[in-house]
Amino acid sequence: MNYIMTRTQIQFPEPLYQRLKEIAEQQDWSLSEVMRKAAEHFVRRFPEEPNQRSLVFSDFGLWR
């Protein structure tokens, strides 16, 4: 199954950006992958409203 990826631009304070880059390098991940994993973690902390359309993140291979 193919999913559309949306490109975005964000700004970080330099120390946070450097730490994210370090994590990416240590884990052999891209910076984009670090950011997706961080966003997934954040989203899990906020359950969806019952009336919202549910995304099946496991289809993305994300909820490992």
Summary of the structure (lengths in Angstrom):
residues: 64
radius of gyration: 13.9
end to end distance: 17.8
largest distance: 39.9
contacts: 91
relative contact order: 0.12
helix: 50%
strand: 0%
